[in-house]
Amino acid sequence: MAAETLLSTLSSISEDQKLKHLENIEVKLTVEAGSSNITVRDLLKLNIGSVIELDTLAGEHLKVRANGTLILKAEVVSISEMLGIRVTDIVGADDRASDRG
């Protein structure tokens, strides 16, 4: 019912006003460096200092997702003593459709 009310309200206002309604909604950003498939046996053997090989080549871009949807590609940067990311590419609809996240 609340969704129907929101949709009804949004359909009667301008695009700028629609964005104002949506711009404070929080989304969860996740950054993927890569992935790996390992057995439970190998998982149980992991200790501090263990290394897991990822399916990403060194220097390859990271994938940035908003609520699980691929939206950006980025690279790691150092900001003082923190890590951050620098956006290198905005992912288009075609790339998003072909992504198996």
C-alpha positions as CSV (number, residue, x, y, z in Angstrom):
1,M,0.0,0.0,0.0
2,A,2.8,2.4,0.9
3,A,4.6,1.6,-2.4
4,E,1.4,2.3,-4.4
5,T,1.1,5.7,-2.6
6,L,4.7,6.5,-3.4
7,L,4.4,5.5,-7.0
8,S,1.2,7.6,-7.3
9,T,2.9,10.6,-5.8
10,L,6.1,10.2,-8.0
11,S,4.0,9.9,-11.2
12,S,2.6,13.4,-10.6
13,I,5.8,15.3,-10.0
14,S,8.7,16.4,-12.2
15,E,11.9,14.5,-12.8
16,D,13.9,16.9,-10.5
17,Q,11.4,16.4,-7.7
18,K,11.5,12.6,-8.1
19,L,15.3,12.7,-7.7
20,K,14.9,14.8,-4.5
21,H,12.6,12.1,-3.1
22,L,15.2,9.4,-3.9
23,E,18.5,11.0,-3.2
24,N,18.6,10.3,0.6
25,I,17.9,6.6,0.2
26,E,20.9,4.6,1.4
27,V,22.3,1.8,-0.7
28,K,25.0,-0.7,0.3
29,L,28.1,-0.4,-1.8
30,T,30.4,-3.5,-2.0
31,V,33.7,-3.7,-3.7
32,E,34.9,-7.0,-5.2
33,A,38.6,-7.7,-5.8
34,G,37.8,-11.1,-7.2
35,S,36.6,-14.6,-6.2
36,S,37.9,-18.1,-5.7
37,N,36.4,-21.6,-5.4
38,I,38.0,-23.7,-2.7
39,T,37.0,-26.9,-0.9
40,V,35.8,-26.9,2.7
41,R,39.0,-28.8,3.5
42,D,41.1,-26.0,2.2
43,L,38.9,-23.4,3.9
44,L,39.5,-25.1,7.3
45,K,43.3,-25.0,6.7
46,L,43.4,-21.2,6.3
47,N,45.4,-19.3,9.0
48,I,46.8,-15.8,9.4
49,G,49.2,-15.3,6.5
50,S,47.4,-17.7,4.2
51,V,47.1,-16.6,0.6
52,I,44.0,-17.2,-1.6
53,E,44.5,-16.9,-5.3
54,L,41.7,-14.8,-6.9
55,D,40.3,-15.0,-10.5
56,T,41.4,-11.4,-11.1
57,L,44.6,-10.4,-12.7
58,A,46.9,-7.9,-10.9
59,G,46.1,-4.4,-12.1
60,E,42.5,-5.4,-13.1
61,H,39.7,-3.1,-12.1
62,L,37.6,-3.8,-9.0
63,K,33.8,-4.2,-9.4
64,V,31.6,-1.8,-7.3
65,R,28.1,-2.9,-6.7
66,A,25.1,-1.0,-5.3
67,N,22.7,-3.4,-3.6
68,G,24.3,-6.3,-5.6
69,T,24.0,-4.5,-9.0
70,L,27.3,-3.8,-10.8
71,I,27.5,0.0,-11.3
72,L,31.2,1.0,-11.4
73,K,34.7,-0.2,-12.0
74,A,37.4,1.2,-9.8
75,E,41.0,1.0,-8.5
76,V,42.4,1.0,-5.0
77,V,43.9,4.2,-3.6
78,S,45.5,5.1,-0.3
79,I,44.0,8.0,1.6
80,S,46.2,8.8,4.6
81,E,46.1,5.6,6.5
82,M,42.8,4.4,4.9
83,L,42.0,2.5,1.7
84,G,39.6,4.0,-0.8
85,I,38.6,3.5,-4.4
86,R,38.9,5.7,-7.5
87,V,36.1,5.3,-10.0
88,T,37.6,4.4,-13.4
89,D,34.5,3.5,-15.4
90,I,30.7,3.7,-15.1
91,V,29.1,0.4,-16.1
92,G,26.5,0.6,-18.9
93,A,23.3,-1.4,-19.1
94,D,24.9,-3.9,-21.6
95,D,27.8,-4.7,-19.2
96,R,25.4,-4.9,-16.3
97,A,23.2,-7.4,-18.1
98,S,26.2,-9.6,-19.0
99,D,27.6,-9.5,-15.4
100,R,27.0,-12.6,-13.4
101,G,27.9,-11.0,-10.0
